[in-house]
Amino acid sequence: MKNRLGILFAGIIVIIAAAAFVMKTPHKTETETPEKPTEDTQAILEASSTEPTPPVVSSNMPATEILAENLDIPWDIAFLPDGSMLVSERPGNLFVIQQGKPRIAIDVPDVRHVGEGGLLGITLHPNFKQNKLLYLYVTTDVKGEFVNQVLRYKLENNTLSNKEVILANIPGAQFHDGGRIQFGPDGMLYITTGDARDEDRAQDKKSLGGKILRVREDGSIPADNPFGSEVYSYGHRNPQGIVWDENGTLWETEHGRTTATLTGMDEVNLIEKGKNYGWPIIEGDKTAPGMEVPKRNSGANDTWAPASAAYLNGSLFFGGLRGEALYEATIVDNKVTDLKEHFKKEFGRIRVVRVGPDGMLYISTSNQDGRGTVQKGDDKIIRINPSLLK
């Protein structure tokens, strides 16, 4: 009898222990399972992981230095392996710029420059040294309709070849075209798109407008994307800045409302897969079920018009077009704890901000875009010594 009771008691303990293990083991849905890297993606991850950490910048370097002048709405900057800059101009021009050397022009066909559309974001493949692949975000005309596309070219000897359409049919318009593209630490290509003046697109998960998109290097859809499409997050109005911090957290800057009477409500967002960032239902500090609130917003009486994002030494930097400043948001524990303005009204409208391989900040002015006051030599690319910012 005692043996039977002992066996029964032991059996009950085993059952309870098994049940406890099952309860503690989290259930993984299909969308939570990271995509297993393919051979190509693994090569991208390895290339990304070997990028050198930006060096510590000496305070003996100048606070600011003009590297290029007389540009026409420079929209983005990419740094080539030889240290030169690849610069896109919104009207459709692409230049190789190296200090002290003649500027080299590269022809980009079929760009439609209208309003805020044109030749916008550029980024190099993480393995560019070997494969020479360059990605462009371009507004074009398809049967009389404005459409944005992500194109891939091979860039060799200052010439583009082997054109491929990586992503087509992104809604385009005179305004709200998004346009920033960047490879993430996961080896995927991230793309910001605007609502193209149709705010309902932002909440429509079937539309590519008003989104942050995520695709493989060839434009195919990763298996772990949240909706089985290119869409990574939605509810965006006109995002134009994306960057990752040292923890791999994705940050975004986004233009807020612009009407005849209302401006402001520009945003700094922490982006998570599958989340809804609220436009046009909520803005500023407003809340709604299932929607994310910005980590910082400009409020109703201030307008940054944030046009970029770069991360360096615990701070998120972004250019302010209407704000005419270089903004610095201090990030602590995924919160914006402070916001500073640098060079307020000194250079006019500031668009792109990039961290160079030398650890310096590189910015472009955008005073030739019809909304600013043109200064002598505009537009410019200016190198900023971050160690001298106050």
C-alpha atoms as a printed R data frame, in Angstrom:
    type eleno elety resid chain resno      x      y       z
1   ATOM     1    CA   MET     A     1  0.000  0.000   0.000
2   ATOM     2    CA   LYS     A     2  2.813  2.407   0.934
3   ATOM     3    CA   ASN     A     3  4.616  1.600  -2.338
4   ATOM     4    CA   ARG     A     4  1.470  2.390  -4.340
5   ATOM     5    CA   LEU     A     5  1.034  5.709  -2.530
6   ATOM     6    CA   GLY     A     6  4.687  6.559  -3.128
7   ATOM     7    CA   ILE     A     7  4.404  5.841  -6.857
8   ATOM     8    CA   LEU     A     8  1.188  7.883  -7.066
9   ATOM     9    CA   PHE     A     9  2.782 10.797  -5.208
10  ATOM    10    CA   ALA     A    10  5.851 10.737  -7.481
11  ATOM    11    CA   GLY     A    11  3.621 10.689 -10.562
12  ATOM    12    CA   ILE     A    12  1.732 13.747  -9.350
13  ATOM    13    CA   ILE     A    13  5.012 15.627  -8.805
14  ATOM    14    CA   VAL     A    14  6.170 14.795 -12.362
15  ATOM    15    CA   ILE     A    15  2.864 16.010 -13.827
16  ATOM    16    CA   ILE     A    16  2.992 19.282 -11.855
17  ATOM    17    CA   ALA     A    17  6.608 19.909 -12.884
18  ATOM    18    CA   ALA     A    18  5.815 19.272 -16.542
19  ATOM    19    CA   ALA     A    19  2.842 21.635 -16.398
20  ATOM    20    CA   ALA     A    20  4.955 24.345 -14.804
21  ATOM    21    CA   PHE     A    21  7.574 23.997 -17.554
22  ATOM    22    CA   VAL     A    22  4.940 24.351 -20.268
23  ATOM    23    CA   MET     A    23  3.473 27.459 -18.577
24  ATOM    24    CA   LYS     A    24  6.876 29.106 -18.332
25  ATOM    25    CA   THR     A    25  7.843 28.328 -21.910
26  ATOM    26    CA   PRO     A    26  6.714 31.288 -24.119
27  ATOM    27    CA   HIS     A    27  4.650 30.505 -27.163
28  ATOM    28    CA   LYS     A    28  6.337 31.759 -30.311
29  ATOM    29    CA   THR     A    29  4.103 32.841 -33.126
30  ATOM    30    CA   GLU     A    30  5.230 32.658 -36.722
31  ATOM    31    CA   THR     A    31  5.815 36.431 -36.862
32  ATOM    32    CA   GLU     A    32  8.013 36.305 -33.748
33  ATOM    33    CA   THR     A    33 10.438 33.793 -35.238
34  ATOM    34    CA   PRO     A    34 13.368 35.624 -36.843
35  ATOM    35    CA   GLU     A    35 14.056 34.708 -40.424
36  ATOM    36    CA   LYS     A    36 16.968 32.315 -40.781
37  ATOM    37    CA   PRO     A    37 19.711 34.186 -42.673
38  ATOM    38    CA   THR     A    38 20.239 33.089 -46.254
39  ATOM    39    CA   GLU     A    39 23.741 32.867 -47.660
40  ATOM    40    CA   ASP     A    40 23.397 36.382 -49.138
41  ATOM    41    CA   THR     A    41 21.946 37.836 -45.917
42  ATOM    42    CA   GLN     A    42 24.701 36.219 -43.861
43  ATOM    43    CA   ALA     A    43 27.279 37.900 -46.109
44  ATOM    44    CA   ILE     A    44 25.540 41.249 -45.474
45  ATOM    45    CA   LEU     A    45 25.550 40.666 -41.723
46  ATOM    46    CA   GLU     A    46 29.236 39.811 -41.785
47  ATOM    47    CA   ALA     A    47 30.016 42.899 -43.869
48  ATOM    48    CA   SER     A    48 28.008 45.091 -41.498
49  ATOM    49    CA   SER     A    49 29.706 43.655 -38.421
50  ATOM    50    CA   THR     A    50 33.148 44.504 -39.773
51  ATOM    51    CA   GLU     A    51 32.402 48.216 -40.213
52  ATOM    52    CA   PRO     A    52 34.899 50.191 -38.118
53  ATOM    53    CA   THR     A    53 33.690 52.120 -35.080
54  ATOM    54    CA   PRO     A    54 33.940 55.881 -35.755
55  ATOM    55    CA   PRO     A    55 37.147 57.199 -34.185
56  ATOM    56    CA   VAL     A    56 37.225 59.643 -31.307
57  ATOM    57    CA   VAL     A    57 37.268 63.131 -32.785
58  ATOM    58    CA   SER     A    58 39.939 65.565 -31.639
59  ATOM    59    CA   SER     A    59 38.844 68.948 -30.323
60  ATOM    60    CA   ASN     A    60 41.696 70.396 -32.386
61  ATOM    61    CA   MET     A    61 39.627 69.886 -35.524
62  ATOM    62    CA   PRO     A    62 37.610 72.930 -36.667
63  ATOM    63    CA   ALA     A    63 34.092 73.288 -35.262
64  ATOM    64    CA   THR     A    64 32.689 73.620 -38.797
65  ATOM    65    CA   GLU     A    65 34.181 73.305 -42.253
66  ATOM    66    CA   ILE     A    66 32.489 73.822 -45.623
67  ATOM    67    CA   LEU     A    67 33.408 70.897 -47.895
68  ATOM    68    CA   ALA     A    68 31.249 71.647 -50.936
69  ATOM    69    CA   GLU     A    69 29.266 74.619 -52.216
70  ATOM    70    CA   ASN     A    70 26.852 75.604 -54.987
71  ATOM    71    CA   LEU     A    71 24.853 72.388 -54.839
72  ATOM    72    CA   ASP     A    72 21.194 72.122 -55.858
73  ATOM    73    CA   ILE     A    73 19.101 70.676 -52.989
74  ATOM    74    CA   PRO     A    74 21.509 67.948 -51.791
75  ATOM    75    CA   TRP     A    75 19.259 65.245 -50.348
76  ATOM    76    CA   ASP     A    76 21.539 62.468 -49.121
77  ATOM    77    CA   ILE     A    77 25.175 61.514 -48.572
78  ATOM    78    CA   ALA     A    78 26.888 58.125 -48.731
79  ATOM    79    CA   PHE     A    79 30.584 57.579 -48.042
80  ATOM    80    CA   LEU     A    80 32.569 55.587 -50.587
81  ATOM    81    CA   PRO     A    81 35.429 53.271 -49.546
82  ATOM    82    CA   ASP     A    82 38.069 55.770 -50.724
83  ATOM    83    CA   GLY     A    83 36.705 58.451 -48.386
84  ATOM    84    CA   SER     A    84 34.890 60.476 -51.030
85  ATOM    85    CA   MET     A    85 31.223 61.388 -50.731
86  ATOM    86    CA   LEU     A    86 28.427 60.308 -53.024
87  ATOM    87    CA   VAL     A    87 25.791 63.052 -52.956
88  ATOM    88    CA   SER     A    88 22.290 63.014 -54.422
89  ATOM    89    CA   GLU     A    89 20.578 66.222 -55.538
90  ATOM    90    CA   ARG     A    90 16.790 66.214 -55.666
91  ATOM    91    CA   PRO     A    91 16.569 67.470 -59.280
92  ATOM    92    CA   GLY     A    92 18.203 64.180 -60.365
93  ATOM    93    CA   ASN     A    93 21.945 64.697 -60.103
94  ATOM    94    CA   LEU     A    94 24.446 62.375 -58.464
95  ATOM    95    CA   PHE     A    95 27.963 63.562 -57.671
96  ATOM    96    CA   VAL     A    96 31.202 62.138 -56.347
97  ATOM    97    CA   ILE     A    97 32.728 64.834 -54.149
98  ATOM    98    CA   GLN     A    98 36.205 64.742 -52.685
99  ATOM    99    CA   GLN     A    99 37.769 67.775 -51.054
100 ATOM   100    CA   GLY     A   100 40.328 69.445 -53.285
101 ATOM   101    CA   LYS     A   101 39.337 67.509 -56.406
102 ATOM   102    CA   PRO     A   102 36.971 68.265 -59.316
103 ATOM   103    CA   ARG     A   103 33.370 67.178 -58.786
104 ATOM   104    CA   ILE     A   104 32.360 64.111 -60.822
105 ATOM   105    CA   ALA     A   105 28.790 63.965 -62.185
106 ATOM   106    CA   ILE     A   106 27.001 60.629 -62.626
107 ATOM   107    CA   ASP     A   107 23.923 60.445 -64.838
108 ATOM   108    CA   VAL     A   108 20.727 59.078 -63.254
109 ATOM   109    CA   PRO     A   109 18.006 58.551 -65.887
110 ATOM   110    CA   ASP     A   110 14.218 58.928 -65.587
111 ATOM   111    CA   VAL     A   111 14.055 61.088 -62.450
112 ATOM   112    CA   ARG     A   112 10.928 63.238 -62.144
113 ATOM   113    CA   HIS     A   113 11.638 66.256 -59.944
114 ATOM   114    CA   VAL     A   114  8.357 67.742 -58.770
115 ATOM   115    CA   GLY     A   115  7.837 69.407 -55.406
116 ATOM   116    CA   GLU     A   116  9.397 67.147 -52.775
117 ATOM   117    CA   GLY     A   117  9.918 64.275 -55.208
118 ATOM   118    CA   GLY     A   118 13.008 63.501 -57.269
119 ATOM   119    CA   LEU     A   119 16.297 61.751 -56.548
120 ATOM   120    CA   LEU     A   120 16.091 61.277 -52.781
121 ATOM   121    CA   GLY     A   121 17.753 58.668 -50.547
122 ATOM   122    CA   ILE     A   122 20.890 56.729 -51.445
123 ATOM   123    CA   THR     A   123 22.686 53.904 -49.669
124 ATOM   124    CA   LEU     A   124 25.505 51.503 -50.430
125 ATOM   125    CA   HIS     A   125 25.163 47.752 -50.114
126 ATOM   126    CA   PRO     A   126 27.015 46.691 -46.923
127 ATOM   127    CA   ASN     A   127 29.299 44.607 -49.153
128 ATOM   128    CA   PHE     A   128 29.846 47.455 -51.622
129 ATOM   129    CA   LYS     A   129 33.613 46.998 -51.758
130 ATOM   130    CA   GLN     A   130 33.074 43.635 -53.439
131 ATOM   131    CA   ASN     A   131 29.769 43.948 -55.315
132 ATOM   132    CA   LYS     A   132 29.624 47.736 -56.113
133 ATOM   133    CA   LEU     A   133 25.850 47.837 -55.548
134 ATOM   134    CA   LEU     A   134 24.163 51.210 -54.988
135 ATOM   135    CA   TYR     A   135 20.506 51.754 -54.024
136 ATOM   136    CA   LEU     A   136 18.511 54.866 -54.971
137 ATOM   137    CA   TYR     A   137 15.046 56.106 -53.995
138 ATOM   138    CA   VAL     A   138 13.643 57.860 -57.052
139 ATOM   139    CA   THR     A   139 10.421 59.599 -58.058
140 ATOM   140    CA   THR     A   140  9.473 58.793 -61.629
141 ATOM   141    CA   ASP     A   141  6.526 59.127 -64.000
142 ATOM   142    CA   VAL     A   142  4.574 55.983 -64.895
143 ATOM   143    CA   LYS     A   143  1.757 56.599 -67.378
144 ATOM   144    CA   GLY     A   144  1.297 60.137 -66.142
145 ATOM   145    CA   GLU     A   145  1.293 59.169 -62.450
146 ATOM   146    CA   PHE     A   146  3.994 60.045 -59.915
147 ATOM   147    CA   VAL     A   147  5.466 56.853 -58.477
148 ATOM   148    CA   ASN     A   148  8.389 56.269 -56.147
149 ATOM   149    CA   GLN     A   149 10.744 53.363 -56.721
150 ATOM   150    CA   VAL     A   150 13.793 51.831 -55.096
151 ATOM   151    CA   LEU     A   151 16.392 51.083 -57.745
152 ATOM   152    CA   ARG     A   152 19.620 49.116 -57.599
153 ATOM   153    CA   TYR     A   153 22.603 49.822 -59.836
154 ATOM   154    CA   LYS     A   154 26.169 48.695 -60.102
155 ATOM   155    CA   LEU     A   155 28.468 51.689 -59.649
156 ATOM   156    CA   GLU     A   156 31.854 51.243 -61.289
157 ATOM   157    CA   ASN     A   157 34.231 53.819 -62.730
158 ATOM   158    CA   ASN     A   158 31.705 56.560 -61.892
159 ATOM   159    CA   THR     A   159 29.095 54.977 -64.147
160 ATOM   160    CA   LEU     A   160 25.769 53.327 -63.294
161 ATOM   161    CA   SER     A   161 24.867 50.016 -64.952
162 ATOM   162    CA   ASN     A   162 22.729 46.887 -64.444
163 ATOM   163    CA   LYS     A   163 19.614 48.760 -63.348
164 ATOM   164    CA   GLU     A   164 17.128 46.705 -61.297
165 ATOM   165    CA   VAL     A   165 13.813 47.815 -59.815
166 ATOM   166    CA   ILE     A   166 13.950 46.545 -56.242
167 ATOM   167    CA   LEU     A   167 10.588 47.976 -55.212
168 ATOM   168    CA   ALA     A   168  8.007 49.645 -57.450
169 ATOM   169    CA   ASN     A   169  4.604 51.279 -57.005
170 ATOM   170    CA   ILE     A   170  5.335 53.283 -53.873
171 ATOM   171    CA   PRO     A   171  2.763 56.108 -53.944
172 ATOM   172    CA   GLY     A   172  4.225 59.409 -55.096
173 ATOM   173    CA   ALA     A   173  3.010 62.996 -55.159
174 ATOM   174    CA   GLN     A   174  4.208 66.576 -55.171
175 ATOM   175    CA   PHE     A   175  4.530 66.334 -51.389
176 ATOM   176    CA   HIS     A   176  5.032 63.644 -48.690
177 ATOM   177    CA   ASP     A   177  7.299 61.230 -50.563
178 ATOM   178    CA   GLY     A   178  9.398 59.951 -47.653
179 ATOM   179    CA   GLY     A   179 12.554 58.675 -49.312
180 ATOM   180    CA   ARG     A   180 15.154 57.550 -46.772
181 ATOM   181    CA   ILE     A   181 16.717 54.108 -47.340
182 ATOM   182    CA   GLN     A   182 19.176 52.301 -45.098
183 ATOM   183    CA   PHE     A   183 20.420 48.786 -44.411
184 ATOM   184    CA   GLY     A   184 19.738 47.701 -40.838
185 ATOM   185    CA   PRO     A   185 21.906 45.637 -38.493
186 ATOM   186    CA   ASP     A   186 19.810 42.594 -39.505
187 ATOM   187    CA   GLY     A   187 21.013 42.903 -43.113
188 ATOM   188    CA   MET     A   188 17.599 44.040 -44.393
189 ATOM   189    CA   LEU     A   189 16.859 47.200 -46.387
190 ATOM   190    CA   TYR     A   190 14.538 49.682 -44.634
191 ATOM   191    CA   ILE     A   191 12.620 52.311 -46.608
192 ATOM   192    CA   THR     A   192 10.555 55.277 -45.410
193 ATOM   193    CA   THR     A   193  7.522 56.265 -47.473
194 ATOM   194    CA   GLY     A   194  5.126 59.195 -47.165
195 ATOM   195    CA   ASP     A   195  1.365 59.180 -47.437
196 ATOM   196    CA   ALA     A   196  1.658 61.058 -50.756
197 ATOM   197    CA   ARG     A   197 -1.038 63.531 -49.614
198 ATOM   198    CA   ASP     A   198 -3.619 60.800 -49.038
199 ATOM   199    CA   GLU     A   199 -3.630 60.389 -45.263
200 ATOM   200    CA   ASP     A   200 -5.854 57.293 -45.390
201 ATOM   201    CA   ARG     A   201 -2.938 55.350 -46.907
202 ATOM   202    CA   ALA     A   202 -1.074 55.518 -43.597
203 ATOM   203    CA   GLN     A   203 -3.625 53.224 -41.864
204 ATOM   204    CA   ASP     A   204 -4.102 50.937 -44.870
205 ATOM   205    CA   LYS     A   205 -1.718 48.022 -44.368
206 ATOM   206    CA   LYS     A   206 -2.184 47.022 -48.026
207 ATOM   207    CA   SER     A   207 -0.741 50.328 -49.232
208 ATOM   208    CA   LEU     A   208  3.005 51.029 -49.361
209 ATOM   209    CA   GLY     A   209  2.376 54.714 -48.540
210 ATOM   210    CA   GLY     A   210  2.842 56.128 -45.036
211 ATOM   211    CA   LYS     A   211  5.017 53.233 -43.907
212 ATOM   212    CA   ILE     A   212  8.412 51.969 -42.987
213 ATOM   213    CA   LEU     A   213  9.119 49.066 -45.319
214 ATOM   214    CA   ARG     A   214 11.574 46.196 -44.869
215 ATOM   215    CA   VAL     A   215 12.850 43.992 -47.691
216 ATOM   216    CA   ARG     A   216 15.795 41.782 -48.516
217 ATOM   217    CA   GLU     A   217 18.629 43.180 -50.617
218 ATOM   218    CA   ASP     A   218 16.884 41.975 -53.801
219 ATOM   219    CA   GLY     A   219 13.493 43.440 -52.823
220 ATOM   220    CA   SER     A   220 11.889 40.152 -51.756
221 ATOM   221    CA   ILE     A   221  9.820 39.986 -48.577
222 ATOM   222    CA   PRO     A   222 11.414 38.555 -45.414
223 ATOM   223    CA   ALA     A   223  9.480 35.674 -43.876
224 ATOM   224    CA   ASP     A   224  9.386 37.383 -40.465
225 ATOM   225    CA   ASN     A   225  7.788 40.636 -41.634
226 ATOM   226    CA   PRO     A   226  4.643 41.240 -39.549
227 ATOM   227    CA   PHE     A   227  1.971 41.329 -42.269
228 ATOM   228    CA   GLY     A   228  3.357 39.052 -44.977
229 ATOM   229    CA   SER     A   229  4.195 42.120 -47.091
230 ATOM   230    CA   GLU     A   230  6.907 44.766 -47.292
231 ATOM   231    CA   VAL     A   231  5.251 46.721 -44.463
232 ATOM   232    CA   TYR     A   232  7.224 46.823 -41.194
233 ATOM   233    CA   SER     A   233  5.354 49.635 -39.380
234 ATOM   234    CA   TYR     A   234  2.467 51.892 -40.382
235 ATOM   235    CA   GLY     A   235  0.550 55.013 -39.419
236 ATOM   236    CA   HIS     A   236  3.269 57.381 -40.654
237 ATOM   237    CA   ARG     A   237  2.745 60.742 -42.348
238 ATOM   238    CA   ASN     A   238  6.098 61.589 -43.935
239 ATOM   239    CA   PRO     A   239  9.076 59.896 -42.268
240 ATOM   240    CA   GLN     A   240 12.480 60.962 -43.604
241 ATOM   241    CA   GLY     A   241 14.971 59.781 -41.011
242 ATOM   242    CA   ILE     A   242 15.854 56.290 -39.740
243 ATOM   243    CA   VAL     A   243 18.853 55.114 -37.724
244 ATOM   244    CA   TRP     A   244 19.812 52.403 -35.226
245 ATOM   245    CA   ASP     A   245 21.477 52.977 -31.877
246 ATOM   246    CA   GLU     A   246 24.216 50.799 -30.381
247 ATOM   247    CA   ASN     A   247 21.603 48.375 -29.057
248 ATOM   248    CA   GLY     A   248 20.034 47.833 -32.478
249 ATOM   249    CA   THR     A   249 16.961 49.923 -31.618
250 ATOM   250    CA   LEU     A   250 15.403 51.660 -34.623
251 ATOM   251    CA   TRP     A   251 14.671 55.385 -34.313
252 ATOM   252    CA   GLU     A   252 12.722 57.506 -36.786
253 ATOM   253    CA   THR     A   253 12.007 61.205 -37.373
254 ATOM   254    CA   GLU     A   254  8.763 62.263 -39.004
255 ATOM   255    CA   HIS     A   255  7.117 65.421 -40.320
256 ATOM   256    CA   GLY     A   256  3.931 66.387 -38.503
257 ATOM   257    CA   ARG     A   257  0.848 68.196 -39.744
258 ATOM   258    CA   THR     A   258  0.972 71.068 -42.200
259 ATOM   259    CA   THR     A   259 -2.198 72.980 -43.065
260 ATOM   260    CA   ALA     A   260 -3.067 76.615 -43.692
261 ATOM   261    CA   THR     A   261 -3.518 77.130 -39.951
262 ATOM   262    CA   LEU     A   262 -1.849 74.163 -38.206
263 ATOM   263    CA   THR     A   263  1.816 73.126 -38.077
264 ATOM   264    CA   GLY     A   264  4.078 71.459 -35.531
265 ATOM   265    CA   MET     A   265  3.623 67.986 -34.011
266 ATOM   266    CA   ASP     A   266  6.841 66.700 -35.597
267 ATOM   267    CA   GLU     A   267  7.975 63.417 -34.091
268 ATOM   268    CA   VAL     A   268 10.837 61.281 -32.844
269 ATOM   269    CA   ASN     A   269  9.636 57.658 -32.709
270 ATOM   270    CA   LEU     A   270 11.057 54.375 -31.478
271 ATOM   271    CA   ILE     A   271 10.042 51.904 -34.188
272 ATOM   272    CA   GLU     A   272  8.935 48.351 -33.449
273 ATOM   273    CA   LYS     A   273  7.807 45.663 -35.863
274 ATOM   274    CA   GLY     A   274  4.111 45.707 -36.693
275 ATOM   275    CA   LYS     A   275  3.280 48.783 -34.600
276 ATOM   276    CA   ASN     A   276  0.833 51.551 -35.597
277 ATOM   277    CA   TYR     A   277  2.163 55.090 -35.158
278 ATOM   278    CA   GLY     A   278 -1.191 56.766 -35.328
279 ATOM   279    CA   TRP     A   279 -1.367 59.102 -38.320
280 ATOM   280    CA   PRO     A   280 -3.877 60.585 -39.065
281 ATOM   281    CA   ILE     A   281 -5.913 59.468 -36.026
282 ATOM   282    CA   ILE     A   282 -3.605 60.725 -33.281
283 ATOM   283    CA   GLU     A   283 -0.708 63.167 -33.099
284 ATOM   284    CA   GLY     A   284  1.427 64.769 -30.419
285 ATOM   285    CA   ASP     A   285  0.628 63.404 -26.957
286 ATOM   286    CA   LYS     A   286 -2.799 62.061 -27.885
287 ATOM   287    CA   THR     A   287 -3.410 58.367 -27.322
288 ATOM   288    CA   ALA     A   288 -5.633 55.666 -28.791
289 ATOM   289    CA   PRO     A   289 -5.807 51.900 -28.269
290 ATOM   290    CA   GLY     A   290 -3.233 50.014 -30.318
291 ATOM   291    CA   MET     A   291 -1.329 53.153 -31.357
292 ATOM   292    CA   GLU     A   292  2.135 54.376 -30.379
293 ATOM   293    CA   VAL     A   293  2.953 57.812 -28.965
294 ATOM   294    CA   PRO     A   294  6.178 59.608 -30.019
295 ATOM   295    CA   LYS     A   295  9.136 59.592 -27.654
296 ATOM   296    CA   ARG     A   296  9.289 63.332 -28.327
297 ATOM   297    CA   ASN     A   297  7.184 65.756 -30.341
298 ATOM   298    CA   SER     A   298  7.647 69.413 -31.210
299 ATOM   299    CA   GLY     A   299  4.292 70.488 -29.835
300 ATOM   300    CA   ALA     A   300  1.713 72.629 -31.572
301 ATOM   301    CA   ASN     A   301  3.711 75.863 -31.590
302 ATOM   302    CA   ASP     A   302  7.088 74.684 -32.844
303 ATOM   303    CA   THR     A   303  8.013 73.046 -36.143
304 ATOM   304    CA   TRP     A   304 11.250 71.172 -36.707
305 ATOM   305    CA   ALA     A   305 10.451 69.684 -40.130
306 ATOM   306    CA   PRO     A   306 12.890 66.823 -39.384
307 ATOM   307    CA   ALA     A   307 14.492 65.510 -42.544
308 ATOM   308    CA   SER     A   308 17.073 62.937 -41.434
309 ATOM   309    CA   ALA     A   309 18.501 60.957 -38.525
310 ATOM   310    CA   ALA     A   310 22.005 60.015 -37.368
311 ATOM   311    CA   TYR     A   311 23.170 58.441 -34.120
312 ATOM   312    CA   LEU     A   312 26.434 59.196 -32.338
313 ATOM   313    CA   ASN     A   313 27.620 58.823 -28.747
314 ATOM   314    CA   GLY     A   314 24.193 58.442 -27.160
315 ATOM   315    CA   SER     A   315 22.512 61.189 -29.158
316 ATOM   316    CA   LEU     A   316 20.112 61.208 -32.084
317 ATOM   317    CA   PHE     A   317 20.919 64.059 -34.483
318 ATOM   318    CA   PHE     A   318 18.520 65.305 -37.147
319 ATOM   319    CA   GLY     A   319 18.315 68.232 -39.523
320 ATOM   320    CA   GLY     A   320 15.536 70.776 -39.176
321 ATOM   321    CA   LEU     A   321 14.261 72.359 -42.383
322 ATOM   322    CA   ARG     A   322 11.740 74.822 -41.033
323 ATOM   323    CA   GLY     A   323 13.453 74.752 -37.644
324 ATOM   324    CA   GLU     A   324 16.732 75.788 -39.339
325 ATOM   325    CA   ALA     A   325 18.853 73.950 -36.794
326 ATOM   326    CA   LEU     A   326 20.825 70.798 -36.136
327 ATOM   327    CA   TYR     A   327 18.845 69.048 -33.400
328 ATOM   328    CA   GLU     A   328 20.390 66.725 -30.830
329 ATOM   329    CA   ALA     A   329 18.118 64.408 -28.834
330 ATOM   330    CA   THR     A   330 19.808 62.698 -25.890
331 ATOM   331    CA   ILE     A   331 18.707 59.039 -25.616
332 ATOM   332    CA   VAL     A   332 18.734 57.261 -22.235
333 ATOM   333    CA   ASP     A   333 16.936 53.941 -21.688
334 ATOM   334    CA   ASN     A   334 14.931 54.384 -24.900
335 ATOM   335    CA   LYS     A   335 13.691 57.801 -23.801
336 ATOM   336    CA   VAL     A   336 14.490 61.285 -25.109
337 ATOM   337    CA   THR     A   337 15.757 63.042 -21.990
338 ATOM   338    CA   ASP     A   338 16.929 66.304 -23.573
339 ATOM   339    CA   LEU     A   339 16.695 68.184 -26.870
340 ATOM   340    CA   LYS     A   340 19.249 70.770 -27.967
341 ATOM   341    CA   GLU     A   341 19.396 73.125 -30.937
342 ATOM   342    CA   HIS     A   342 22.724 73.786 -32.644
343 ATOM   343    CA   PHE     A   343 23.495 76.469 -35.273
344 ATOM   344    CA   LYS     A   344 19.976 77.927 -34.994
345 ATOM   345    CA   LYS     A   345 19.382 80.172 -38.053
346 ATOM   346    CA   GLU     A   346 23.118 80.095 -38.870
347 ATOM   347    CA   PHE     A   347 23.063 77.873 -41.961
348 ATOM   348    CA   GLY     A   348 19.367 78.075 -42.811
349 ATOM   349    CA   ARG     A   349 17.451 74.919 -43.651
350 ATOM   350    CA   ILE     A   350 19.339 71.749 -42.708
351 ATOM   351    CA   ARG     A   351 18.356 68.515 -44.412
352 ATOM   352    CA   VAL     A   352 20.614 65.485 -44.179
353 ATOM   353    CA   VAL     A   353 22.826 64.534 -41.229
354 ATOM   354    CA   ARG     A   354 25.285 61.668 -41.566
355 ATOM   355    CA   VAL     A   355 28.098 60.313 -39.394
356 ATOM   356    CA   GLY     A   356 31.252 60.044 -41.467
357 ATOM   357    CA   PRO     A   357 33.901 57.318 -41.220
358 ATOM   358    CA   ASP     A   358 36.041 59.898 -39.400
359 ATOM   359    CA   GLY     A   359 33.475 60.243 -36.594
360 ATOM   360    CA   MET     A   360 32.459 63.735 -37.733
361 ATOM   361    CA   LEU     A   361 28.927 64.886 -38.542
362 ATOM   362    CA   TYR     A   362 28.159 65.878 -42.127
363 ATOM   363    CA   ILE     A   363 25.151 68.072 -42.877
364 ATOM   364    CA   SER     A   364 23.635 69.564 -46.008
365 ATOM   365    CA   THR     A   365 21.717 72.804 -46.363
366 ATOM   366    CA   SER     A   366 18.490 73.009 -48.370
367 ATOM   367    CA   ASN     A   367 18.066 76.719 -49.012
368 ATOM   368    CA   GLN     A   368 17.674 76.265 -52.776
369 ATOM   369    CA   ASP     A   369 14.429 74.298 -52.402
370 ATOM   370    CA   GLY     A   370 12.195 77.373 -52.687
371 ATOM   371    CA   ARG     A   371 11.351 77.544 -48.991
372 ATOM   372    CA   GLY     A   372 14.482 79.119 -47.553
373 ATOM   373    CA   THR     A   373 16.662 82.201 -47.767
374 ATOM   374    CA   VAL     A   374 19.556 81.521 -50.114
375 ATOM   375    CA   GLN     A   375 22.949 82.383 -48.663
376 ATOM   376    CA   LYS     A   376 26.205 82.832 -50.537
377 ATOM   377    CA   GLY     A   377 27.479 79.485 -51.796
378 ATOM   378    CA   ASP     A   378 24.243 77.559 -51.172
379 ATOM   379    CA   ASP     A   379 23.613 74.789 -51.052
380 ATOM   380    CA   LYS     A   380 26.477 73.425 -48.994
381 ATOM   381    CA   ILE     A   381 27.847 70.318 -47.320
382 ATOM   382    CA   ILE     A   382 29.382 71.181 -43.953
383 ATOM   383    CA   ARG     A   383 31.479 69.021 -41.663
384 ATOM   384    CA   ILE     A   384 30.724 69.423 -37.942
385 ATOM   385    CA   ASN     A   385 33.059 68.508 -35.078
386 ATOM   386    CA   PRO     A   386 30.734 66.845 -32.530
387 ATOM   387    CA   SER     A   387 33.259 67.205 -29.711
388 ATOM   388    CA   LEU     A   388 32.794 70.994 -29.871
389 ATOM   389    CA   LEU     A   389 28.998 71.038 -29.753
390 ATOM   390    CA   LYS     A   390 27.605 72.642 -26.599
